[in-house]
């Protein structure tokens, strides 16, 4: 079975209020890329990765007029995909939803949020003291993680969580002091979200459930100059540290980045820095699995247009990956 995580930049801008794909020459959300070209590129990428389920990060919006499910179902039909069923969770106000697009002939999936004393439901609030002032900071998710109960047609059950943690970038701040203050506040909030999510993960693992965490964590070891203030990145929190082996999650790209702080590392996203006239690459997207799934012949792949040999050699695929999004898909092949 192949599972994928894919952050699609400005996916919402490619649909009208009825969820119909806008296949035209008008600009979308991506710089100098038309809506029609981005939709064509996305269709090419989705068909090539040919996953049984894709966790779509920054999926089209849900509000009074728009529907994530309707837009993704229409996209799947127009692109000729077999993943035509959609499941969503708690809608948010960012125009960037989290949704699973999946093949109902391979999987049964339902939204199944949990709530307990250690980790409230993800559309609620969470109190934690991160700055050791004996006062709890109250945080929430701007994009509540998508909690899913999944069953394969062979009867294997597992939990799947799609996540998009808050960015640490100090957007809107001006001046050195203001930028520093907002950057530290954003990192504190992101780490609180990671602790909250980790507590839910631990609850599932204690219950003996297999689990896969997928999505854009907007973080990784060494990516932030303020990381030293808090000791760990959110990625390290989510993987687990110092726990029993059964309580740990694993992603080989995260493990490689943690072991090799200097030198070439895997990357899943590519952003243009206008002020410096160059591209920045970063490892932001992950597919983490629980310990028992490591015995199911897992194989990970980042569909990077320059780093993956097949993607580089296939000119059509390479071009589509660059047009479709500023992130690249991450796939997991696993025997379920």
C-alpha positions in Angstrom: 0.0 0.0 0.0 1.2 3.5 -0.8 0.4 6.5 1.4 1.4 10.0 0.7 1.7 13.4 2.3 1.5 16.4 0.0 1.3 20.1 0.8 -0.2 21.9 -2.2 0.4 25.6 -2.2 -2.7 27.7 -2.7 -4.9 24.7 -3.7 -8.0 26.7 -2.7 -7.3 29.4 -5.4 -7.8 26.7 -8.1 -11.6 26.3 -7.5 -14.8 28.3 -7.7 -17.4 28.4 -4.9 -19.0 25.3 -6.4 -15.8 23.4 -6.2 -15.2 23.4 -9.9 -11.6 23.4 -11.1 -10.7 26.7 -12.7 -8.8 25.5 -15.8 -7.9 28.8 -17.3 -5.1 31.2 -17.9 -5.8 33.4 -14.9 -3.2 33.7 -12.2 -3.5 31.4 -9.2 -1.7 31.7 -5.9 1.7 30.6 -7.2 3.9 33.3 -8.6 3.7 33.5 -12.4 1.8 30.2 -12.7 -1.8 30.1 -14.1 -4.5 28.1 -12.5 -4.8 25.9 -15.5 -1.1 25.1 -15.5 -1.0 24.3 -11.8 -4.1 22.1 -12.0 -2.5 20.2 -15.0 0.7 19.8 -13.1 -1.0 18.6 -9.9 -3.0 16.0 -11.9 0.3 14.7 -13.4 1.9 14.5 -10.0 -1.0 12.8 -8.3 -1.3 10.2 -11.1 2.4 9.5 -11.0 2.7 8.9 -7.3 -0.4 6.7 -7.6 -1.0 6.5 -3.9 -3.9 4.6 -2.2 -4.3 7.6 0.1 -3.0 11.2 0.0 -3.0 13.4 3.1 -3.5 16.8 1.4 -2.1 19.7 3.4 -3.4 23.1 2.5 -6.5 21.5 0.9 -9.2 23.7 -0.5 -11.3 25.7 2.0 -14.5 24.8 3.7 -16.8 27.6 4.7 -20.5 28.6 4.2 -20.0 28.7 0.4 -17.1 26.4 -0.2 -16.5 22.7 0.4 -13.2 20.9 0.7 -14.9 17.6 -0.1 -16.6 18.9 -3.2 -13.5 20.5 -4.6 -11.2 17.5 -4.1 -13.7 15.1 -5.5 -14.1 17.3 -8.6 -10.3 17.5 -8.9 -9.9 13.7 -8.6 -12.6 13.1 -11.3 -11.1 15.7 -13.6 -7.5 14.4 -13.1 -8.6 10.7 -13.6 -7.6 9.6 -10.1 -8.7 6.4 -8.4 -8.5 8.3 -5.0 -12.0 9.8 -5.3 -13.3 9.6 -1.7 -12.6 12.4 0.7 -12.6 12.7 4.5 -12.1 15.9 6.4 -12.1 16.9 10.1 -12.6 20.2 11.9 -12.7 23.1 9.5 -10.5 26.1 10.2 -10.4 29.8 9.2 -7.0 29.8 7.3 -8.3 28.6 3.9 -5.9 25.7 4.3 -7.7 22.6 5.4 -6.3 19.1 6.0 -8.0 16.3 4.1 -7.4 12.7 3.1 -8.1 11.8 -0.6 -8.3 8.0 -0.8 -9.2 4.9 -2.8 -12.3 3.4 -1.2 -11.5 0.1 -2.9 -8.4 -0.2 -0.7 -9.3 1.6 2.6 -12.2 2.3 4.9 -11.7 5.7 6.6 -13.6 7.9 9.1 -12.9 11.0 11.1 -12.5 9.8 14.7 -11.3 12.6 17.0 -10.4 11.7 20.6 -10.6 13.7 23.8 -9.0 12.9 27.2 -7.5 14.7 30.2 -3.9 14.6 28.9 -4.8 15.8 25.4 -8.1 17.6 24.7 -9.8 17.3 21.3 -7.8 19.2 18.7 -10.5 21.8 18.1 -10.4 22.8 21.8 -7.8 24.6 24.0 -4.7 23.2 25.7 -2.9 24.6 28.7 0.8 24.1 29.2 3.6 26.1 30.9 6.5 26.2 28.4 8.5 29.2 29.9 8.6 27.9 33.5 6.7 30.8 35.1 4.2 28.5 36.9 1.4 29.8 34.7 -0.2 27.7 31.9 -0.1 29.2 28.4 -3.4 28.5 26.6 -2.9 27.4 23.0 -5.0 26.1 20.2 -4.5 24.8 16.7 -5.1 27.2 13.9 -5.3 24.0 11.8 -6.6 21.2 14.0 -5.0 17.9 13.1 -7.1 15.3 11.2 -7.6 12.2 13.3 -8.6 9.1 11.3 -9.6 5.5 12.1 -8.4 3.5 9.1 -9.0 -0.1 8.1 -7.6 -2.0 5.1 -9.9 -4.4 3.2 -7.8 -7.2 4.7 -9.0 -6.1 8.2 -5.9 -4.4 9.5 -6.7 -1.4 11.6 -4.6 1.7 12.4 -4.7 5.3 13.3 -3.7 8.1 11.0 -3.2 11.7 11.9 -2.7 14.5 9.4 -1.0 17.6 10.8 0.1 21.1 9.8 1.8 22.8 12.7 1.9 26.6 12.9 4.8 28.3 11.1 7.5 29.9 13.2 8.1 32.7 10.7 7.5 36.1 12.3 5.1 37.4 9.6 4.1 41.0 10.0 6.8 42.0 12.5 9.0 45.0 11.8 12.3 45.8 13.5 14.8 43.5 15.1 13.2 43.4 18.6 9.6 42.9 17.2 10.8 40.1 14.9 12.7 38.4 17.8 9.7 38.6 20.1 7.2 37.2 17.6 9.6 34.5 16.5 10.0 33.2 20.1 6.3 33.4 20.7 5.6 31.5 17.5 8.1 28.8 18.4 6.6 28.5 21.9 3.2 28.0 20.4 4.5 25.5 17.9 6.2 23.4 20.6 3.0 23.5 22.7 1.1 22.1 19.7 3.8 19.4 19.3 3.5 18.4 23.0 -0.3 18.3 22.7 -0.1 16.1 19.6 2.6 13.9 21.2 0.3 13.2 24.1 -2.4 12.0 21.7 0.2 9.8 19.9 1.3 8.3 23.2 -2.3 7.5 24.2 -2.7 5.5 20.9 0.6 3.7 21.4 -0.2 2.8 25.0 -3.5 1.3 23.7 -1.4 -0.9 21.3 -2.6 0.8 18.1 -0.5 1.2 15.0 -0.1 4.9 14.0 1.0 7.0 11.1 1.6 10.8 11.5 1.7 12.6 8.2 2.0 16.3 7.2 3.9 19.5 7.2 5.5 20.2 10.6 7.1 23.5 9.6 10.1 22.4 11.6 13.1 20.3 11.8 16.4 20.0 13.7 18.6 23.1 13.2 16.1 25.1 11.2 15.5 27.8 13.7 18.1 30.1 15.5 15.8 30.1 18.6 15.7 26.3 18.9 18.4 26.4 21.5 16.2 28.3 23.9 13.8 25.4 24.1 16.2 22.5 23.7 14.3 20.5 21.1 12.5 20.9 17.8 8.9 19.9 17.5 10.0 17.1 15.2 12.0 15.6 18.1 9.1 16.0 20.4 6.8 14.1 18.1 9.3 11.3 17.4 9.7 10.8 21.1 12.9 10.9 23.1 14.0 8.7 26.0 10.8 6.6 25.8 10.6 2.8 25.3 11.1 1.7 21.8 7.4 0.9 21.4 6.6 4.6 22.2 8.8 6.1 19.5 7.8 7.1 16.0 10.2 6.8 13.0 10.9 8.7 9.8 14.2 8.0 8.1 14.6 11.5 6.8 14.1 13.0 10.2 16.6 10.5 11.6 19.2 11.4 9.0 18.7 15.1 9.7 19.1 14.6 13.5 22.3 12.6 13.0 23.8 15.0 10.4 23.6 18.6 11.5 26.2 19.6 8.9 26.3 18.6 5.3 23.7 17.5 2.7 20.3 16.5 4.2 17.0 15.4 2.7 14.6 18.2 1.8 10.9 18.3 0.9 10.3 22.0 0.1 11.9 24.7 -2.0 11.2 28.4 -1.5 12.5 31.5 -3.5 14.1 34.1 -1.3 13.5 37.4 -3.2 15.8 39.5 -1.1 18.7 37.1 -1.7 17.8 36.0 -5.2 18.2 32.3 -4.3 16.2 29.2 -3.3 16.0 27.9 0.2 15.4 24.1 0.6 14.1 22.6 3.9 12.9 19.3 5.4 9.4 20.1 6.5 7.2 17.2 5.5 7.2 13.8 7.2 5.6 10.4 7.3 6.3 9.0 10.8 5.3 5.5 11.7 5.0 3.5 15.0 7.3 0.7 15.9 5.3 -2.3 14.7 4.9 -0.8 11.2 8.6 -0.9 10.9 8.2 -4.7 10.5 5.9 -4.2 7.5 8.7 -3.5 4.9 8.3 0.3 4.9 10.0 2.3 2.1 10.0 6.1 2.0 10.5 8.4 -0.9 10.7 12.2 -1.4 9.6 13.0 -4.9 12.1 15.8 -5.2 12.6 17.0 -8.8 16.4 17.4 -8.4 17.4 15.0 -5.7 15.4 11.9 -6.8 17.0 10.3 -9.8 13.8 9.2 -11.5 12.1 12.5 -11.0 15.1 14.3 -12.4 15.4 12.1 -15.5 11.6 12.4 -16.3 11.4 15.9 -17.7 7.6 16.0 -17.6 7.4 14.9 -14.0 10.3 17.2 -13.0 8.5 20.2 -14.5 5.1 19.2 -13.0 6.6 18.9 -9.5 8.1 22.5 -9.8 4.8 24.0 -11.1 2.4 22.1 -8.8 3.7 23.3 -5.4 6.6 24.6 -3.4 6.5 21.3 -1.4 7.1 17.9 -2.9 5.2 14.7 -2.1 6.5 12.2 0.5 5.3 8.6 0.0 5.4 5.5 2.2 5.1 2.1 0.7 4.1 -0.3 3.5 2.8 -3.9 3.6 -0.6 -3.6 5.2 
